[in-house]
Amino acid sequence: MTTTDALGAVRWSLTDTLVLAGRSLRHWRRQPELLLLSTAQPVVLVLLFTQVFGGAVATPGMRYVDWLVPGVLVQVVAWDSAKTAVGVAEDLASSTIERFRTLPMSAPAVLAGRTLADAGRNLFVVLAMLAAGVLAGLRLPGGPLAAAGAVALAVAFGYALTWVFAYLGLRARGGEAALAAGILVVFPLMFASSALVPVETMPGWLRPVAAHQPLTAVIDAVRALMQGRPAAGATAIALAWTAGILVVAVPAAVRRFYRVAA
């Protein structure tokens, strides 16, 4: 293949990806209540947790709202990314993916478009949660640039997770099975992390697991960036997790797509 052919194939794939991402975004636009509920739930979580647990959980050197918001933000990104599995499984069960395969389009763009659209949804939800956190008393001593970096890191990590869930969606037999698989993967990571309480308060057997799993790495980096604390090491670890997940999940999902859609 010549360089010109290769560039043409890349442009073709990117165009198809954007078209399919637009398809998913239009789906949400036509169901505004779905987007509203998806945004309202995490906002309620932020407001509720700060009021219920704010006086019960000790976070040395930091107010609980400043501790909580970055953690819940990454938790919700992880949970929303699991919805990719449901969407992919439903497209597969309804033969939508099979119809896409009959069209003259880039096959990987089917998954790339879905994951890109889900990343856009995650960005919208993260910004809404950040606004709710500020209303609840969140301070951002790191400044707007560090806060923007924290948002970008959380969304990038969520994008990596959407590829994991795209793979699970291609293996599941229907949307309900995909949702169950997503819950099974996400819930242990969400709650065995530094999102809601310091890892040091957990039982001895759970502490090393919680301290060295990907959600904790991203939460610690987002928290450090928002609070203006030294964040280079934590950010490097979070980016390494994000890149590692992408390196494993993207080829696995694409291979699975070719297998089920053949």
Number of C-alpha atoms within 10 A of each C-alpha: 6 7 8 9 10 11 12 12 13 13 12 14 20 17 16 21 25 17 15 21 24 16 15 18 18 12 12 16 12 10 10 11 11 13 15 12 11 16 20 15 13 22 22 13 17 22 18 13 16 21 14 10 15 16 10 9 14 15 16 9 7 11 16 23 23 21 28 25 30 32 25 23 28 28 27 24 26 27 20 23 29 29 21 29 31 26 22 28 28 21 19 23 16 12 13 12 20 15 12 16 16 10 9 8 15 18 20 19 23 23 24 24 24 24 27 22 24 26 25 15 21 27 20 14 25 25 15 16 26 19 13 20 22 14 11 17 15 22 15 16 13 17 13 12 11 20 21 16 16 23 23 15 22 29 26 20 26 27 25 24 27 32 30 24 28 32 26 25 30 26 20 22 14 20 20 14 17 28 22 14 19 24 16 11 17 18 13 11 20 23 15 20 27 28 25 21 19 17 19 13 12 15 9 10 8 14 17 13 14 23 18 12 16 21 27 26 23 30 29 24 28 29 25 22 29 27 22 14 13 12 17 12 10 20 22 14 17 26 20 15 19 22 15 12 19 19 13 13 20 21 14 15 22 20 13 17 22 12 10 12 16 8
